[in-house]
Amino acid sequence: MCGIFMDREQLAERFAEAASMPRDVVMGASVITITGRNEICIENYRGILEYTDLLIRVQTKSGQIRLSGKNLQIEYYTNDEMKITGRIVQLEFTDGRKTG
């Protein structure tokens, strides 16, 4: 009976594949669109954790997105989407758990 038991995420992934639906719709996954080095849009985020002109940290369902650079600015945000502009130097994904 191996492989019969699945967690919710695995079940949602299989459902998305079977229904030919995008994973971001079924699983609430974040969608990140980068335009050059000066613009990024993040969809399906949960909250803004830190916001300076050098670092922006955003919480998502699966962890955190760390965006570092210069002159970073959140141009707009809604409940579902945000647009960040500035000189993007680094984009990092973390699991969001505190260590130590």
N, C-alpha and C positions, 0 to 999 in steps of 0.2 A: 504494500500500500504506500510505497514511497511516492512523493510528489503529489499526493492528493490534498494535503493541507497547505494552504497558502495564506499569507497575511493579506491585509486589505490592499496594500500597495501592489502586490503581485496580481491580485485579482483585478484591480482597476487597470493595470497595464494590459492584461489579457483581454479585458473587455474593450479597451481602446483599440487594440489590434483587430479584434474580431469585428468591431463595429466600424472600422476604418475612420475613427475619430481622432483628432489631434490630442496628444497627451496633456497639453496644457489645459484643455477643456475638461477632460475626464479627471485628471489628477490634481489640478490646481498648480501645475508646475510653472515656475517663472519663465518668462520669455524675455530675453535680453537682445536688443538690437543696437549694434554699434555702427555709427556712421563716422568713418575716419577716426581721428584721434581726439575729436572735439565734441562728440555728442553720443549719448547713450540713453536708450529708453528701456525701462524695466516695467514689465507687466506682471501682475499677480504677486505683489509683495505684501508683506504683513505690517511693516512699520519702519520708520527711520530711527536708527539707534544712535547715530552720531553724525553731526553735520558741521564741518568746517570747510574753509576754502582749500584745504590740503587733503582732507579725508572725509569720505561719506561711507557710512556703514548702514546696510539695509537688511532687515530680517525677512526671510522668505520661509516657505513651508519646510524646505529641506535644509536650511542653514542660513548663513550670512553671506552677503556680497560686500566685499571691501573694495572701494574704488579710491585710488590715490592719484594725486596730480597737483596741478596748480590752477588757481582761480576757479575752483569747482563751484558750481552754483546749481541749485535745483530750480529750473526754469518754471516748472509747474508740477503739481501732483494732484491726483484724484484718489479715490478709494482703490482703484485698480491699476493705475499707471503713473509713472513719473518720468520726467525728462531732465537729464543732467547735462550741463555744458561745462566747458573749460578744457584745459590741457590734460588729457587722460594719460597717465604714465603707467599705471598698473591696475589690473582687475584680478581679484582673488576670491575664491570660493572657500568658505570654511564650514564646518559642521555646526558652528554656533555654540558649542559647549565650552564652558569655562574649564580651564585646567589649573592644577595647582592647588 
